[in-house]
Amino acid sequence: MTKKLVNVYDFDHTIYQGDASFDFIVFCLTHHPKLLKYAPRQARALFYYVLGAWRRGHVKQELFAFVQDLPDMPGTLAAFWASHQRKIASWYINQKQPSDIIISASPEFLLQPMARKLGVQPVLATLMDEKTGKITGKDCRAAEKVRRLHAHDATVQINECYSDNLSDLPMLKLARRPFVVQKNKRTPLNEHKPPKLQALSDPAFLRFLMVGGINATCGVVFSYIISLFVKSKLGAFALGYALSLIVSYFLNGVITFKEISFSFKQFVRFCISYIPNFIIIFSIVHVLADVLKLYSLFAYALASILAAPVTFLMLSKFTFTKKAAE
């Protein structure tokens, strides 16, 4: 069987500078204020997604549920792309070919008008009913993209493949020349180095921040109450911090990293992971509360916020990992 060479492109953050789904939702809500009644439903969906309770496909349906009250879908799509076509990357405009295939997790009905303008067909994307927001089949991402491509044409051989996300590795690995796109810079896959802070874009970091809010509140409250009876602000902080650390261990295990088993060894690792956090917070509290004589409650809260990214990286790399659990 003769193989057909084609170039394959992801859409969002690859040939489109941004997320088309997000931009379309914002566009619709701002141009049709009555659709804001769906905002609580959308917020709830994002909340459950961050917690890991809902899958992407279900969340996407909730986010697009407003389409059932959208008065003129064809007109809205035309208006949207008239104002957002400028976000198509110029490097793609310069190299596009009619044989290109766009594969995306965004709804197919959303991308089709832009693909026609570009003269590129077909678009293989998430199949969503534009009248109800309901998804048919699976969310078109990761390995599902490969399945959709082979279902479309079993004779296709990917020559060049471009994506911004390593979740597309199943598709990138099929290409003769795979590229990772970051801010319009195209880097061969074998030369790509993930950003050092890439972990902070993980949904687990958002869960960590939510849990961190609870932990920080516990630490602040414990420290503040103890400070009413202990003369040393640093001493009060240390005692309150120690109490909140126990709460933090269980909440981060269950909610942030989805651990269902705990051990003394893991708790020790957890405490070690928090040493940089303690040093950062201890130093900030000392400067703000003891040296600058600022309000102690403000000092405790600000210190907890500034230490959050370092703490998350330590926990994800050292404590809540399969290797650490062995």
BALUMKOL-958684 format. One line per field, with one value per residue (C-alpha): residue number from 1; x, y, z. Coordinates in Angstrom, 3 decimals, decimal comma, always signed. Each point is the difference from the previous one (the first is absolute). Layout:
! residues N
num <- c(NUM:...)
xx <- c(X:...)
yy <- c(Y:...)
zz <- c(Z:...)
! end
This chain:
! residues 326
num <- c(1:2:3:4:5:6:7:8:9:10:11:12:13:14:15:16:17:18:19:20:21:22:23:24:25:26:27:28:29:30:31:32:33:34:35:36:37:38:39:40:41:42:43:44:45:46:47:48:49:50:51:52:53:54:55:56:57:58:59:60:61:62:63:64:65:66:67:68:69:70:71:72:73:74:75:76:77:78:79:80:81:82:83:84:85:86:87:88:89:90:91:92:93:94:95:96:97:98:99:100:101:102:103:104:105:106:107:108:109:110:111:112:113:114:115:116:117:118:119:120:121:122:123:124:125:126:127:128:129:130:131:132:133:134:135:136:137:138:139:140:141:142:143:144:145:146:147:148:149:150:151:152:153:154:155:156:157:158:159:160:161:162:163:164:165:166:167:168:169:170:171:172:173:174:175:176:177:178:179:180:181:182:183:184:185:186:187:188:189:190:191:192:193:194:195:196:197:198:199:200:201:202:203:204:205:206:207:208:209:210:211:212:213:214:215:216:217:218:219:220:221:222:223:224:225:226:227:228:229:230:231:232:233:234:235:236:237:238:239:240:241:242:243:244:245:246:247:248:249:250:251:252:253:254:255:256:257:258:259:260:261:262:263:264:265:266:267:268:269:270:271:272:273:274:275:276:277:278:279:280:281:282:283:284:285:286:287:288:289:290:291:292:293:294:295:296:297:298:299:300:301:302:303:304:305:306:307:308:309:310:311:312:313:314:315:316:317:318:319:320:321:322:323:324:325:326)
xx <- c(+0,000:+1,407:+0,345:-1,253:+2,383:-1,731:+0,853:-2,087:-0,636:-1,514:-2,063:-0,090:+3,300:+1,538:-1,272:-2,466:+1,523:-2,219:-2,825:-2,813:-2,570:+0,767:-0,014:-3,321:-1,646:+1,159:-1,126:-3,487:-0,449:+1,089:-2,124:-3,057:-0,223:-3,048:+2,329:+1,733:-2,635:+2,215:+3,026:-0,721:-0,379:+3,286:+1,762:-1,266:+1,303:+3,456:+0,012:-0,759:+2,591:+2,694:-0,943:+0,326:-3,616:-1,155:+1,656:+0,897:-2,786:-2,708:+1,445:+0,109:-3,694:-0,825:+2,073:-1,789:-3,504:-0,823:-0,150:-3,581:-0,992:+2,269:-2,386:+2,067:+2,863:+1,081:+0,005:+1,819:+2,698:+0,470:+0,316:+2,350:+2,424:-0,161:+1,459:+2,287:+1,479:+2,926:+1,061:+0,910:+3,795:+1,765:+2,527:-2,857:-1,530:+3,356:+0,363:-3,567:-0,987:-3,461:+0,889:+0,595:-2,075:-0,996:-0,681:-1,276:-1,819:-2,094:-3,524:-0,033:-2,862:+2,102:+3,085:-1,678:-0,678:+3,629:+1,302:-2,092:+1,457:+3,485:-0,836:+0,857:-2,195:-0,752:-0,188:+0,003:-1,170:-2,356:-3,419:-2,437:-3,614:+0,012:-3,642:+0,401:+3,716:-0,139:+3,064:-0,296:+2,688:+3,231:+1,780:+2,490:+3,281:+3,113:-0,328:-3,508:+1,568:+1,894:-3,154:-1,930:+2,785:+0,134:-3,794:+0,012:+2,651:+2,008:+2,436:+1,241:+3,659:+0,840:+2,913:+0,112:-2,051:-0,344:-1,451:+0,527:-0,837:+1,845:-3,357:+0,134:+3,061:-1,951:-0,535:+3,401:+1,806:-1,664:+1,513:+3,215:+0,698:-1,849:+0,118:-1,001:-1,378:+0,505:-0,892:+0,379:+3,436:+0,150:+2,472:+0,678:-1,414:+3,396:+1,382:-2,950:+0,650:-3,150:-0,066:+1,345:-3,276:-2,232:-1,354:-1,678:-2,380:-1,209:-3,549:+1,598:+1,597:-3,423:-1,179:+3,096:-0,859:-3,540:+1,278:+2,687:-2,696:-1,368:+3,470:+1,029:-3,179:+0,702:+3,584:-0,960:-2,782:+2,121:+2,962:-2,132:-1,793:+3,278:+1,538:-2,598:+1,594:+3,621:+2,167:+2,193:-1,681:+2,418:-0,717:-3,732:+0,541:+2,101:-2,627:-2,874:+1,968:+0,641:-3,694:-1,063:+2,626:-1,932:-3,211:+1,933:+1,418:-3,377:-1,751:+2,792:+0,124:-3,717:-0,946:+3,133:+1,867:-2,831:+1,816:-2,145:+2,682:+2,219:+3,107:+2,388:+2,795:-2,059:-0,845:+3,731:+0,551:-2,861:+1,614:+3,344:-1,760:-1,294:+3,453:+0,483:-3,554:+0,791:+3,243:-1,709:-2,945:+2,142:+2,240:-2,915:-1,798:+3,203:+0,558:-3,616:-1,119:+3,136:+2,121:-2,572:-2,589:-2,848:-3,280:+0,778:-3,133:+1,025:+3,555:-1,155:-2,412:+2,423:+2,775:-2,227:-0,983:+3,572:+1,229:-2,749:+1,716:+3,199:-1,995:-2,070:+3,088:+1,586:-3,120:-0,530:+3,646:+0,906:-3,018:-3,090:+1,602:-0,070:+3,711:-0,408:-2,713:+2,139)
yy <- c(+0,000:+3,382:+2,411:+3,565:+2,572:+2,848:+2,612:-0,083:+2,936:+0,465:+3,200:+1,710:+1,614:-1,477:+1,600:+2,089:+2,343:-0,831:-2,393:+0,282:-1,571:+2,431:+2,966:-1,086:-0,428:+3,461:+1,471:-1,478:+1,006:+3,579:+0,418:-1,737:+1,044:-2,214:-2,990:+1,051:-2,066:-2,973:+1,474:-1,766:-3,296:+0,574:+0,988:-3,152:-2,138:+1,577:-0,468:-3,721:-0,332:+1,546:-2,398:-2,859:-1,063:+0,631:-1,008:+2,463:-1,098:+0,508:+3,369:+1,075:-0,835:+2,132:+2,905:-0,103:-0,595:+3,636:-0,734:-1,232:+3,628:+1,560:+1,728:-0,201:-2,496:+0,562:+3,762:-0,274:-2,243:+2,410:+2,971:-1,866:-1,000:+3,436:+1,401:-2,917:-1,056:+2,291:-2,547:-2,611:-0,236:+1,648:-2,860:-2,378:+2,313:-0,011:-3,789:-1,375:-2,465:-1,177:-3,533:+1,077:-1,677:+1,893:-2,166:+1,712:-0,498:+3,096:-0,557:-0,816:+2,389:+2,849:-0,677:-0,882:+3,617:+1,004:-3,109:+0,844:+3,526:-1,481:-2,429:-2,962:-3,082:-2,127:+1,062:-2,912:+1,350:-0,721:-0,821:+2,261:+0,818:+3,754:+0,205:-1,755:-0,098:-3,785:-1,975:-3,019:-2,575:+0,950:+3,268:+0,292:+0,155:-2,099:-3,541:+0,741:+2,286:-2,945:-2,109:+2,759:+0,466:-3,711:-0,183:+2,911:-1,481:-3,135:+0,847:+3,193:+0,319:+3,072:+1,924:+2,983:+0,306:+3,096:+0,279:+2,132:-2,780:-3,217:-1,682:-0,306:-2,260:-2,962:+2,116:+1,714:-3,336:-1,099:+2,916:-0,036:+3,496:+0,876:+3,537:+1,560:+3,528:+2,474:+3,656:-0,444:-1,576:-3,424:-2,404:-3,586:-2,404:-1,544:+3,458:+1,165:+0,708:+0,452:+3,282:-0,396:+1,301:-2,068:-1,859:+3,229:-0,252:-3,420:-0,138:-1,502:+3,389:+1,623:-2,654:+0,687:+3,705:-0,791:-2,308:+2,548:+2,542:-2,307:-0,800:+3,651:+0,909:-2,693:+1,154:+3,660:-0,682:-2,377:+2,404:+3,022:-1,686:-1,266:+3,475:+1,308:-2,163:-0,221:+3,120:-1,043:+0,405:-2,493:-2,486:+0,356:-0,462:-3,140:-1,652:+0,947:-1,183:-3,388:-0,516:+1,007:-2,332:-3,065:+1,304:+0,853:-3,516:-1,717:+2,640:+0,081:-3,770:-0,490:+3,075:+1,251:-3,193:-2,561:-2,262:-2,572:-1,461:+1,726:-1,050:+1,333:-0,095:+2,124:+2,437:+0,390:+0,748:+2,471:+1,797:+0,088:+1,446:+2,812:+1,060:+2,535:+1,210:+0,481:+1,865:+2,333:+0,716:+0,271:+2,567:+2,058:-0,014:+1,056:+2,934:+1,182:-0,651:+0,333:+2,458:+2,162:-0,433:-0,627:-1,576:-3,648:-1,394:+1,683:-1,340:-3,603:+0,145:+1,624:-2,412:-3,025:+1,292:+0,695:-3,442:-1,961:-0,729:-1,319:-2,223:-1,503:-0,888:-1,665:-2,047:-1,098:-1,005:-1,419:-1,013:-1,047:-2,093:-3,689:-0,175:+1,639:-2,455:-3,066)
zz <- c(+0,000:-1,032:+2,885:-0,382:+1,503:+1,837:+2,598:+3,169:+2,325:+3,402:+0,135:+3,421:+1,018:-3,131:-3,193:+2,020:+2,569:+2,933:+0,800:-2,542:+2,321:+2,807:-2,369:-1,519:+3,403:+1,106:-3,336:+0,342:+3,632:-0,663:-3,150:+1,460:+3,680:+0,576:-0,331:+3,221:+1,779:-0,935:+1,817:+3,335:-1,847:-1,791:+3,220:+1,690:-2,873:+0,218:+3,768:-0,309:-2,767:+2,170:+2,778:-2,481:+0,530:-3,598:-3,243:-2,724:-2,333:+2,611:+0,987:-3,638:-0,411:+3,035:-1,297:-3,366:+1,364:-0,777:-3,749:+0,421:+0,657:-2,616:-2,477:-3,201:-0,055:-3,648:+0,479:+3,314:-1,487:-2,913:+2,353:+2,301:-2,723:-1,631:+3,225:+0,885:-3,336:+0,830:+2,634:-2,626:+0,119:-2,918:-0,210:-0,729:-2,628:-1,781:-0,135:-0,088:-2,690:-1,157:+1,112:+3,626:+2,709:+3,133:+3,056:+3,123:+3,292:-0,705:-1,395:-3,694:-0,756:+1,427:-2,136:-3,295:-1,133:+0,608:-1,751:-3,050:-0,016:+0,131:-2,805:+2,211:+0,276:+1,835:+3,649:+2,429:+3,342:+2,881:-1,409:+1,820:-0,808:-0,592:+1,130:+3,360:+0,845:+0,359:-1,097:-2,266:+0,671:+1,761:+0,611:-2,873:+1,896:+0,663:-1,418:-1,292:-2,620:-1,458:-0,071:-1,766:-2,546:-0,866:-0,149:-2,434:-2,294:+0,727:-2,816:+1,643:+0,968:+2,091:-1,456:+2,363:+3,190:+2,178:+3,498:+3,083:+2,444:+0,832:+0,582:-3,801:+0,155:-1,492:-3,108:+0,022:+0,131:-3,246:-1,910:-1,958:+1,298:+3,234:+1,394:+3,310:-0,330:+2,850:-0,594:-3,769:+0,403:-1,672:+1,574:-1,163:+2,557:+0,778:+0,830:+2,081:+3,673:+2,117:+1,944:+3,523:+1,441:-2,278:+3,039:+1,110:-2,967:+1,176:+1,427:+3,108:+0,667:+0,003:+2,433:+2,073:+0,093:+1,115:+2,713:+0,763:+0,739:+2,670:+1,330:+0,020:+1,850:+2,580:+0,374:+0,253:+2,507:+2,098:-0,010:+0,785:+2,913:+1,424:-0,403:+2,463:+2,678:-1,185:-0,029:-2,930:-3,378:-1,539:+2,751:-0,584:-3,716:+0,507:+2,210:-2,307:-3,010:+1,597:+0,731:-3,522:-1,499:+1,172:-1,580:-3,157:-0,368:-0,127:-2,118:-2,592:-0,136:-0,539:-2,056:-1,777:-0,882:+0,304:+2,457:+1,797:+2,248:+2,517:+1,889:+2,581:-2,592:-2,361:+2,785:+0,695:-3,698:+0,179:+2,943:-1,840:-3,062:+2,173:+1,242:-2,864:+0,655:+3,683:-0,737:-2,486:+2,271:+3,140:-1,708:-1,337:+3,367:+1,737:-2,356:-0,141:+3,568:+2,122:-2,009:-1,805:+2,766:-2,430:+1,065:+0,812:-1,684:-3,272:+0,328:+0,507:-2,965:-2,477:+0,907:-0,640:-3,456:-1,127:+1,052:-1,819:-3,391:+1,612:+2,337:-2,809:-2,036:+3,016:+0,745:-3,608:-0,523:+3,392:+2,094:-1,936:-2,740:-0,780:+0,639:+3,400:+0,943:-0,676)
! end
